Amino acid sequence: MNVYDKGDLVRCSGTFTTSAGVAQDPTVVKAKVKTPGGVTTTYTYGTDAALVKDSTGYHVDVSATESGLWHYSFWSTGTGQAAEEESFYVDESRF
C-alpha cells in the first residue's frame, strides 16, 4: 500500500485491458474516491474534468487533505466492462 503525507496530491489510476492484456477503451468509465471520513465522490469520464484519459488508462488527482485510509475504484460499463479497487494511506502531520 502506498503511503503519502497529508497535503500531497495523489494520482489514482485505473487501466482497462482485454483478457489477453491489451489496453482497451471502454464505453463508459467512472471513478469513485472515498475519504477516511466516509465522504465519497464519483467521477464520470466526459462529464467531470477531474477524470482524465491517459494513453494507457485513466486517472484522478486527489488532494490528500485528511489522514487515514483512502479508497478508490475505477469501473466501466458496456464494451470493456471491468472494475478495479485500490487504497492508499495518508499519514498524520507531525506539526
N, C-alpha and C positions, 0 to 999 in steps of 0.2 A: 504494500500500500504506500502511495506517495504521501509525504508529509510536507506541509507548507507553513509559512509564518502568517500570522494574522496581518492582513493588508496586502498580501500577494494577489496578483492576477493569475488565476489558474485556468489553463486551457483544458477543457473537457472535449475529447474527441471520440468519434464513432465512425466505423467503416462498415460497409456492406459488401459482401462477396458471395459469389455463387458457391455451390458445393465443391467446385474444382479450384476455389481460391482466387478466382478472377474478380476484380473490383466491378461493382455494378452500380447503376444509378436508379434507385427505387422510385416508384411513382410518387409517394408521399413520405416525407421524412419529418420526424418530430423528436424533440429532446425535452427532458424534464430534469430539473435540478431541485434537490431538497436540502435545505439548510439544517444544521443541528437542532435548531428550534422548531423544526417541522413546517416551515414555510416552503411551499412547492411552487415553482414557476415552470410553465410549459411553453415551449417554443415550436413554431411550425415554419419549416423552410419555405421561403417565398412570401411569407406574411411577416415574420419577425426578422428584422435586420441582424439581430444578435446571433442567429443560427446561420453560419456561413458554410458554403460548399467549398471544399478544397479539391485538389487534383485527385486525391485518393479517398476522400471521405468528407466528414462534416465536423464542425467544432462550434463550441460556445465558450466565450471567455467569461469567467465568473470572478467577481471581486470577493475575496475571502474575508468578509467583514465580521465573521463570527467563529469563535473557537469551537472545535469538536469535529464530529464525523459528518461529512457531507456525502450525499449520494447523487448519482446522475445516471440517466439512461438515454439511449437513442433507440428508436424503433421506426419501422417503415411498414407501409401497407401497400397493397397492390403488387405490381411486379417488383420482385426483390424483397418480399416480406421477410423481416428479421427483427431481432431485438438484442440489445447488449446493455448490461448494467455494470457500473463500476463505483468506486468510492475513493475518497481521499480524506486526510485528517489535517486540521488546522490547529497548530499549537497556540496556546495562550501566550500573549506577550509578557515578557518579563519586566516590563516597565509600567 
